Each structure stands twice: as C-alpha cells, then as structure tokens.
Amino acid sequence: PERREADGRLEVVALESADPRWLPPATAGLQRHVHRFRALGSMALSTCQVAATRVDGMVSLARTRAVDVAAAQLIVRESGGHVAFPAYDDPLGAPLDIEPHSPIVAARTPESLALLASML
C-alpha cells in the first residue's frame, strides 16, 4: 500500500544520484509532492524498497543501465508495483546492455509513477 500525508504528499521516496549537485534542483521540484527522501546509495536496493513497501517511490536522477536494476525491476513488478524508464514509452523498452540510457522510476501505483516520472 502507498502511504500519503494528510496533504496528499507521498510519505517517503528514495532518491538516487551519483552527483550531489543534482539533488537541490530535483528536491525543489519533488518537495511539493514528497514529504521525506531517503538516499541509500544503490539504485537496485532503493528500487527493491518500493517492492517491500518501505518507500512509496524511487527516482534516479542519472541515466541508468537497465541491466544494473533488472532483478529489482522484476521484484517490484512481481510485488504489484510499477517501474518505468522515462526515456522509453514501453516500460520494458530499455536495452539490457552496458550503456546508461534513462533514469529509472518506481512506485506502488501508476499515478505515483507518472507523477515522479514527470518530475525528471
């Protein structure tokens, strides 16, 4: 289940970034929709936290290699969550190669997924 504050903001969203300079602009846009952020330092672990319902969503600020989060994507989808690579129309469209192509976004509901993806 997804958790929201009384004002409608998502309770906790994991945020992953390789460069700390990317955080201020990203959090400025997201803070209207997110109550708290968590940064674990691992896109795969943060994505799995969505499946475990420990966080309500996950956003990476950098382009991601789909192969690095392939197992985490499966875990989220099997738990009923949703995953997207915003650079691709097809949620499974990111190539499984060694090139980073798109950020990854995960959430418990399609609505939250679309909201978080629109913030990138």
VMD Tcl script that builds the backbone (N, CA, C; Angstrom):
set m [mol new atoms 360]
animate dup $m
set s [atomselect $m all]
$s set {name element resname resid chain x y z} {
  {N N PRO 1 A 0.823 -1.198 0.000}
  {CA C PRO 1 A 0.000 0.000 0.000}
  {C C PRO 1 A 0.865 1.259 0.000}
  {N N GLU 2 A 0.354 2.258 -0.633}
  {CA C GLU 2 A 1.051 3.534 -0.720}
  {C C GLU 2 A 0.665 4.409 0.467}
  {N N ARG 3 A 1.633 5.095 1.030}
  {CA C ARG 3 A 1.364 5.985 2.164}
  {C C ARG 3 A 1.415 7.433 1.701}
  {N N ARG 4 A 0.435 8.195 2.144}
  {CA C ARG 4 A 0.390 9.624 1.817}
  {C C ARG 4 A 0.133 10.414 3.094}
  {N N GLU 5 A 0.676 11.610 3.121}
  {CA C GLU 5 A 0.422 12.544 4.209}
  {C C GLU 5 A -0.996 13.092 4.072}
  {N N ALA 6 A -1.482 13.773 5.084}
  {CA C ALA 6 A -2.827 14.358 5.041}
  {C C ALA 6 A -2.973 15.355 3.893}
  {N N ASP 7 A -1.863 15.994 3.505}
  {CA C ASP 7 A -1.915 16.961 2.401}
  {C C ASP 7 A -1.739 16.308 1.027}
  {N N GLY 8 A -1.660 14.966 0.991}
  {CA C GLY 8 A -1.584 14.243 -0.274}
  {C C GLY 8 A -0.184 13.905 -0.744}
  {N N ARG 9 A 0.848 14.423 -0.075}
  {CA C ARG 9 A 2.219 14.116 -0.492}
  {C C ARG 9 A 2.580 12.675 -0.156}
  {N N LEU 10 A 3.403 12.065 -1.015}
  {CA C LEU 10 A 3.917 10.731 -0.732}
  {C C LEU 10 A 4.747 10.792 0.544}
  {N N GLU 11 A 4.629 9.775 1.390}
  {CA C GLU 11 A 5.322 9.765 2.678}
  {C C GLU 11 A 6.849 9.745 2.509}
  {N N VAL 12 A 7.381 8.742 1.796}
  {CA C VAL 12 A 8.833 8.590 1.653}
  {C C VAL 12 A 9.166 8.159 0.226}
  {N N VAL 13 A 10.120 8.837 -0.390}
  {CA C VAL 13 A 10.598 8.473 -1.724}
  {C C VAL 13 A 12.114 8.339 -1.665}
  {N N ALA 14 A 12.631 7.251 -2.223}
  {CA C ALA 14 A 14.076 7.058 -2.329}
  {C C ALA 14 A 14.578 7.852 -3.528}
  {N N LEU 15 A 15.697 8.496 -3.350}
  {CA C LEU 15 A 16.266 9.350 -4.388}
  {C C LEU 15 A 17.721 8.946 -4.574}
  {N N GLU 16 A 18.102 8.582 -5.787}
  {CA C GLU 16 A 19.466 8.153 -6.070}
  {C C GLU 16 A 20.125 9.099 -7.058}
  {N N SER 17 A 21.356 9.479 -6.743}
  {CA C SER 17 A 22.112 10.397 -7.590}
  {C C SER 17 A 23.594 10.124 -7.427}
  {N N ALA 18 A 24.316 10.115 -8.536}
  {CA C ALA 18 A 25.760 9.946 -8.472}
  {C C ALA 18 A 26.464 11.270 -8.195}
  {N N ASP 19 A 25.771 12.363 -8.363}
  {CA C ASP 19 A 26.372 13.687 -8.218}
  {C C ASP 19 A 25.519 14.527 -7.265}
  {N N PRO 20 A 26.059 14.920 -6.117}
  {CA C PRO 20 A 25.265 15.678 -5.147}
  {C C PRO 20 A 24.757 17.019 -5.672}
  {N N ARG 21 A 25.372 17.550 -6.716}
  {CA C ARG 21 A 24.902 18.825 -7.279}
  {C C ARG 21 A 23.535 18.689 -7.930}
  {N N TRP 22 A 23.126 17.469 -8.267}
  {CA C TRP 22 A 21.820 17.252 -8.902}
  {C C TRP 22 A 20.676 17.260 -7.886}
  {N N LEU 23 A 21.010 17.094 -6.611}
  {CA C LEU 23 A 19.963 16.974 -5.588}
  {C C LEU 23 A 19.146 18.246 -5.363}
  {N N PRO 24 A 19.755 19.422 -5.187}
  {CA C PRO 24 A 18.922 20.611 -4.916}
  {C C PRO 24 A 17.855 20.889 -5.971}
  {N N PRO 25 A 18.178 20.881 -7.278}
  {CA C PRO 25 A 17.100 21.135 -8.240}
  {C C PRO 25 A 16.030 20.044 -8.232}
  {N N ALA 26 A 16.450 18.793 -8.034}
  {CA C ALA 26 A 15.477 17.691 -8.033}
  {C C ALA 26 A 14.563 17.768 -6.819}
  {N N THR 27 A 15.133 18.006 -5.655}
  {CA C THR 27 A 14.297 18.045 -4.452}
  {C C THR 27 A 13.393 19.269 -4.444}
  {N N ALA 28 A 13.831 20.355 -5.078}
  {CA C ALA 28 A 12.971 21.542 -5.152}
  {C C ALA 28 A 11.680 21.223 -5.895}
  {N N GLY 29 A 11.781 20.471 -6.981}
  {CA C GLY 29 A 10.586 20.103 -7.741}
  {C C GLY 29 A 9.755 19.034 -7.064}
  {N N LEU 30 A 10.429 18.118 -6.382}
  {CA C LEU 30 A 9.723 16.997 -5.764}
  {C C LEU 30 A 9.096 17.338 -4.415}
  {N N GLN 31 A 9.610 18.337 -3.712}
  {CA C GLN 31 A 9.143 18.586 -2.346}
  {C C GLN 31 A 7.668 18.954 -2.264}
  {N N ARG 32 A 7.085 19.403 -3.367}
  {CA C ARG 32 A 5.642 19.677 -3.370}
  {C C ARG 32 A 4.833 18.385 -3.334}
  {N N HIS 33 A 5.478 17.273 -3.690}
  {CA C HIS 33 A 4.771 16.003 -3.809}
  {C C HIS 33 A 5.290 14.926 -2.858}
  {N N VAL 34 A 6.393 15.205 -2.160}
  {CA C VAL 34 A 7.043 14.201 -1.314}
  {C C VAL 34 A 7.332 14.796 0.060}
  {N N HIS 35 A 6.981 14.040 1.104}
  {CA C HIS 35 A 7.218 14.501 2.476}
  {C C HIS 35 A 8.674 14.297 2.900}
  {N N ARG 36 A 9.228 13.096 2.656}
  {CA C ARG 36 A 10.603 12.787 3.066}
  {C C ARG 36 A 11.329 12.033 1.961}
  {N N PHE 37 A 12.667 12.176 1.937}
  {CA C PHE 37 A 13.513 11.469 0.981}
  {C C PHE 37 A 14.451 10.529 1.718}
  {N N ARG 38 A 14.833 9.458 1.046}
  {CA C ARG 38 A 15.861 8.542 1.533}
  {C C ARG 38 A 16.863 8.339 0.409}
  {N N ALA 39 A 18.142 8.324 0.740}
  {CA C ALA 39 A 19.197 8.026 -0.234}
  {C C ALA 39 A 20.021 6.873 0.317}
  {N N LEU 40 A 19.890 5.713 -0.295}
  {CA C LEU 40 A 20.592 4.524 0.175}
  {C C LEU 40 A 21.927 4.323 -0.524}
  {N N GLY 41 A 22.100 4.928 -1.694}
  {CA C GLY 41 A 23.349 4.767 -2.421}
  {C C GLY 41 A 23.370 3.595 -3.380}
  {N N SER 42 A 22.225 2.992 -3.630}
  {CA C SER 42 A 22.137 1.856 -4.547}
  {C C SER 42 A 20.782 1.882 -5.238}
  {N N MET 43 A 20.813 2.003 -6.564}
  {CA C MET 43 A 19.541 2.029 -7.298}
  {C C MET 43 A 18.779 0.720 -7.130}
  {N N ALA 44 A 19.485 -0.400 -7.155}
  {CA C ALA 44 A 18.809 -1.691 -7.022}
  {C C ALA 44 A 18.161 -1.826 -5.644}
  {N N LEU 45 A 18.891 -1.474 -4.594}
  {CA C LEU 45 A 18.322 -1.570 -3.241}
  {C C LEU 45 A 17.145 -0.613 -3.058}
  {N N SER 46 A 17.292 0.605 -3.548}
  {CA C SER 46 A 16.195 1.574 -3.426}
  {C C SER 46 A 14.959 1.112 -4.182}
  {N N THR 47 A 15.166 0.526 -5.359}
  {CA C THR 47 A 14.042 0.019 -6.142}
  {C C THR 47 A 13.347 -1.115 -5.394}
  {N N CYS 48 A 14.126 -1.996 -4.781}
  {CA C CYS 48 A 13.533 -3.097 -4.008}
  {C C CYS 48 A 12.788 -2.593 -2.777}
  {N N GLN 49 A 13.171 -1.439 -2.248}
  {CA C GLN 49 A 12.447 -0.871 -1.113}
  {C C GLN 49 A 11.007 -0.521 -1.495}
  {N N VAL 50 A 10.779 -0.216 -2.777}
  {CA C VAL 50 A 9.411 0.014 -3.261}
  {C C VAL 50 A 8.624 -1.288 -3.170}
  {N N ALA 51 A 9.236 -2.388 -3.595}
  {CA C ALA 51 A 8.561 -3.692 -3.539}
  {C C ALA 51 A 8.220 -4.076 -2.107}
  {N N ALA 52 A 9.116 -3.757 -1.185}
  {CA C ALA 52 A 8.909 -4.103 0.224}
  {C C ALA 52 A 7.993 -3.111 0.937}
  {N N THR 53 A 7.524 -2.109 0.238}
  {CA C THR 53 A 6.668 -1.026 0.749}
  {C C THR 53 A 7.335 -0.221 1.869}
  {N N ARG 54 A 8.656 -0.193 1.880}
  {CA C ARG 54 A 9.375 0.641 2.846}
  {C C ARG 54 A 9.459 2.087 2.378}
  {N N VAL 55 A 9.399 2.272 1.049}
  {CA C VAL 55 A 9.294 3.611 0.471}
  {C C VAL 55 A 8.138 3.580 -0.516}
  {N N ASP 56 A 7.599 4.739 -0.821}
  {CA C ASP 56 A 6.431 4.817 -1.703}
  {C C ASP 56 A 6.802 5.037 -3.159}
  {N N GLY 57 A 8.050 5.369 -3.386}
  {CA C GLY 57 A 8.528 5.558 -4.747}
  {C C GLY 57 A 10.032 5.650 -4.755}
  {N N MET 58 A 10.610 5.607 -5.951}
  {CA C MET 58 A 12.059 5.705 -6.123}
  {C C MET 58 A 12.331 6.448 -7.414}
  {N N VAL 59 A 13.295 7.361 -7.381}
  {CA C VAL 59 A 13.685 8.126 -8.564}
  {C C VAL 59 A 15.203 8.145 -8.637}
  {N N SER 60 A 15.748 7.820 -9.805}
  {CA C SER 60 A 17.179 8.038 -10.029}
  {C C SER 60 A 17.321 9.302 -10.865}
  {N N LEU 61 A 18.294 10.111 -10.531}
  {CA C LEU 61 A 18.496 11.365 -11.244}
  {C C LEU 61 A 19.431 11.204 -12.434}
  {N N ALA 62 A 20.155 10.108 -12.468}
  {CA C ALA 62 A 21.094 9.847 -13.560}
  {C C ALA 62 A 20.542 8.775 -14.487}
  {N N ARG 63 A 21.059 8.764 -15.706}
  {CA C ARG 63 A 20.708 7.670 -16.610}
  {C C ARG 63 A 21.245 6.374 -16.017}
  {N N THR 64 A 20.481 5.327 -16.178}
  {CA C THR 64 A 20.745 4.044 -15.552}
  {C C THR 64 A 20.953 2.970 -16.604}
  {N N ARG 65 A 21.808 2.034 -16.299}
  {CA C ARG 65 A 21.924 0.848 -17.147}
  {C C ARG 65 A 20.833 -0.116 -16.689}
  {N N ALA 66 A 19.943 -0.463 -17.576}
  {CA C ALA 66 A 18.820 -1.336 -17.213}
  {C C ALA 66 A 19.304 -2.657 -16.637}
  {N N VAL 67 A 20.441 -3.132 -17.102}
  {CA C VAL 67 A 20.973 -4.399 -16.611}
  {C C VAL 67 A 21.319 -4.310 -15.114}
  {N N ASP 68 A 21.669 -3.120 -14.627}
  {CA C ASP 68 A 22.019 -2.955 -13.213}
  {C C ASP 68 A 20.813 -3.052 -12.282}
  {N N VAL 69 A 19.635 -2.823 -12.812}
  {CA C VAL 69 A 18.431 -2.864 -11.982}
  {C C VAL 69 A 17.415 -3.891 -12.501}
  {N N ALA 70 A 17.872 -4.811 -13.349}
  {CA C ALA 70 A 16.955 -5.780 -13.967}
  {C C ALA 70 A 16.242 -6.635 -12.917}
  {N N ALA 71 A 16.983 -7.180 -11.976}
  {CA C ALA 71 A 16.355 -8.025 -10.954}
  {C C ALA 71 A 15.422 -7.199 -10.069}
  {N N ALA 72 A 15.836 -5.981 -9.732}
  {CA C ALA 72 A 14.997 -5.112 -8.901}
  {C C ALA 72 A 13.691 -4.769 -9.608}
  {N N GLN 73 A 13.756 -4.546 -10.927}
  {CA C GLN 73 A 12.530 -4.278 -11.698}
  {C C GLN 73 A 11.558 -5.438 -11.566}
  {N N LEU 74 A 12.079 -6.641 -11.723}
  {CA C LEU 74 A 11.238 -7.834 -11.629}
  {C C LEU 74 A 10.611 -7.941 -10.240}
  {N N ILE 75 A 11.399 -7.697 -9.222}
  {CA C ILE 75 A 10.893 -7.790 -7.850}
  {C C ILE 75 A 9.761 -6.786 -7.627}
  {N N VAL 76 A 9.934 -5.560 -8.104}
  {CA C VAL 76 A 8.884 -4.546 -7.942}
  {C C VAL 76 A 7.628 -4.959 -8.696}
  {N N ARG 77 A 7.782 -5.386 -9.932}
  {CA C ARG 77 A 6.609 -5.774 -10.727}
  {C C ARG 77 A 5.889 -6.976 -10.117}
  {N N GLU 78 A 6.636 -7.933 -9.631}
  {CA C GLU 78 A 6.016 -9.111 -9.008}
  {C C GLU 78 A 5.285 -8.744 -7.721}
  {N N SER 79 A 5.703 -7.664 -7.066}
  {CA C SER 79 A 5.038 -7.237 -5.826}
  {C C SER 79 A 3.797 -6.387 -6.107}
  {N N GLY 80 A 3.547 -6.105 -7.395}
  {CA C GLY 80 A 2.396 -5.283 -7.752}
  {C C GLY 80 A 2.735 -3.827 -8.000}
  {N N GLY 81 A 4.028 -3.482 -7.894}
  {CA C GLY 81 A 4.463 -2.114 -8.140}
  {C C GLY 81 A 4.685 -1.858 -9.622}
  {N N HIS 82 A 5.152 -0.663 -9.919}
  {CA C HIS 82 A 5.319 -0.225 -11.307}
  {C C HIS 82 A 6.701 0.389 -11.479}
  {N N VAL 83 A 7.307 0.125 -12.644}
  {CA C VAL 83 A 8.645 0.624 -12.954}
  {C C VAL 83 A 8.629 1.222 -14.345}
  {N N ALA 84 A 9.366 2.313 -14.529}
  {CA C ALA 84 A 9.459 2.927 -15.859}
  {C C ALA 84 A 10.850 3.495 -16.075}
  {N N PHE 85 A 11.235 3.507 -17.327}
  {CA C PHE 85 A 12.400 4.246 -17.796}
  {C C PHE 85 A 11.826 5.373 -18.640}
  {N N PRO 86 A 11.762 6.597 -18.123}
  {CA C PRO 86 A 11.051 7.681 -18.807}
  {C C PRO 86 A 11.504 7.977 -20.236}
  {N N ALA 87 A 12.700 7.567 -20.614}
  {CA C ALA 87 A 13.162 7.809 -21.987}
  {C C ALA 87 A 12.497 6.864 -22.990}
  {N N TYR 88 A 11.745 5.880 -22.501}
  {CA C TYR 88 A 11.115 4.873 -23.363}
  {C C TYR 88 A 9.617 4.809 -23.092}
  {N N ASP 89 A 8.832 4.691 -24.147}
  {CA C ASP 89 A 7.379 4.552 -23.995}
  {C C ASP 89 A 7.009 3.210 -23.380}
  {N N ASP 90 A 7.738 2.168 -23.758}
  {CA C ASP 90 A 7.498 0.818 -23.244}
  {C C ASP 90 A 8.258 0.661 -21.925}
  {N N PRO 91 A 7.581 0.316 -20.827}
  {CA C PRO 91 A 8.271 0.164 -19.547}
  {C C PRO 91 A 9.403 -0.859 -19.589}
  {N N LEU 92 A 9.319 -1.813 -20.504}
  {CA C LEU 92 A 10.374 -2.817 -20.637}
  {C C LEU 92 A 11.276 -2.518 -21.829}
  {N N GLY 93 A 11.219 -1.304 -22.360}
  {CA C GLY 93 A 11.924 -0.964 -23.583}
  {C C GLY 93 A 13.393 -0.619 -23.438}
  {N N ALA 94 A 13.880 -0.406 -22.232}
  {CA C ALA 94 A 15.289 -0.046 -22.058}
  {C C ALA 94 A 16.170 -1.245 -22.393}
  {N N PRO 95 A 17.167 -1.069 -23.251}
  {CA C PRO 95 A 18.038 -2.181 -23.631}
  {C C PRO 95 A 18.831 -2.715 -22.440}
  {N N LEU 96 A 19.000 -4.015 -22.390}
  {CA C LEU 96 A 19.807 -4.648 -21.341}
  {C C LEU 96 A 21.252 -4.719 -21.817}
  {N N ASP 97 A 21.894 -3.565 -21.893}
  {CA C ASP 97 A 23.290 -3.513 -22.307}
  {C C ASP 97 A 24.082 -2.705 -21.282}
  {N N ILE 98 A 25.315 -2.364 -21.605}
  {CA C ILE 98 A 26.163 -1.689 -20.619}
  {C C ILE 98 A 26.141 -0.165 -20.737}
  {N N GLU 99 A 25.278 0.369 -21.581}
  {CA C GLU 99 A 25.156 1.818 -21.729}
  {C C GLU 99 A 24.021 2.360 -20.852}
  {N N PRO 100 A 24.254 3.456 -20.151}
  {CA C PRO 100 A 23.153 4.084 -19.406}
  {C C PRO 100 A 22.245 4.845 -20.371}
  {N N HIS 101 A 20.955 4.529 -20.368}
  {CA C HIS 101 A 20.026 5.108 -21.332}
  {C C HIS 101 A 18.999 6.056 -20.722}
  {N N SER 102 A 18.530 5.778 -19.516}
  {CA C SER 102 A 17.423 6.544 -18.955}
  {C C SER 102 A 17.438 6.433 -17.438}
  {N N PRO 103 A 16.948 7.440 -16.736}
  {CA C PRO 103 A 16.712 7.262 -15.299}
  {C C PRO 103 A 15.668 6.162 -15.088}
  {N N ILE 104 A 15.599 5.645 -13.884}
  {CA C ILE 104 A 14.565 4.672 -13.520}
  {C C ILE 104 A 13.660 5.312 -12.475}
  {N N VAL 105 A 12.383 5.002 -12.570}
  {CA C VAL 105 A 11.390 5.470 -11.610}
  {C C VAL 105 A 10.555 4.262 -11.213}
  {N N ALA 106 A 10.264 4.130 -9.930}
  {CA C ALA 106 A 9.410 3.041 -9.455}
  {C C ALA 106 A 8.423 3.598 -8.437}
  {N N ALA 107 A 7.240 2.998 -8.387}
  {CA C ALA 107 A 6.216 3.445 -7.434}
  {C C ALA 107 A 5.208 2.329 -7.211}
  {N N ARG 108 A 4.401 2.490 -6.181}
  {CA C ARG 108 A 3.390 1.486 -5.852}
  {C C ARG 108 A 2.162 1.595 -6.757}
  {N N THR 109 A 1.879 2.772 -7.309}
  {CA C THR 109 A 0.691 2.950 -8.151}
  {C C THR 109 A 1.084 3.597 -9.477}
  {N N PRO 110 A 0.291 3.371 -10.529}
  {CA C PRO 110 A 0.581 4.023 -11.812}
  {C C PRO 110 A 0.532 5.552 -11.712}
  {N N GLU 111 A -0.355 6.076 -10.881}
  {CA C GLU 111 A -0.474 7.524 -10.726}
  {C C GLU 111 A 0.793 8.122 -10.105}
  {N N SER 112 A 1.307 7.475 -9.082}
  {CA C SER 112 A 2.533 7.968 -8.449}
  {C C SER 112 A 3.727 7.808 -9.378}
  {N N LEU 113 A 3.740 6.731 -10.152}
  {CA C LEU 113 A 4.811 6.535 -11.129}
  {C C LEU 113 A 4.818 7.684 -12.134}
  {N N ALA 114 A 3.660 8.027 -12.662}
  {CA C ALA 114 A 3.566 9.123 -13.631}
  {C C ALA 114 A 3.978 10.451 -12.994}
  {N N LEU 115 A 3.560 10.676 -11.764}
  {CA C LEU 115 A 3.912 11.911 -11.066}
  {C C LEU 115 A 5.423 12.027 -10.898}
  {N N LEU 116 A 6.058 10.966 -10.394}
  {CA C LEU 116 A 7.501 11.001 -10.172}
  {C C LEU 116 A 8.262 11.116 -11.488}
  {N N ALA 117 A 7.813 10.408 -12.510}
  {CA C ALA 117 A 8.482 10.481 -13.817}
  {C C ALA 117 A 8.379 11.881 -14.404}
  {N N SER 118 A 7.277 12.557 -14.157}
  {CA C SER 118 A 7.103 13.909 -14.708}
  {C C SER 118 A 8.029 14.921 -14.047}
  {N N MET 119 A 8.589 14.587 -12.901}
  {CA C MET 119 A 9.481 15.493 -12.191}
  {C C MET 119 A 10.901 15.466 -12.746}
  {N N LEU 120 A 11.216 14.478 -13.572}
  {CA C LEU 120 A 12.583 14.374 -14.118}
  {C C LEU 120 A 12.798 15.325 -15.265}
}
mol reanalyze $m
mol bondsrecalc $m
mol representation Tube
mol addrep $m
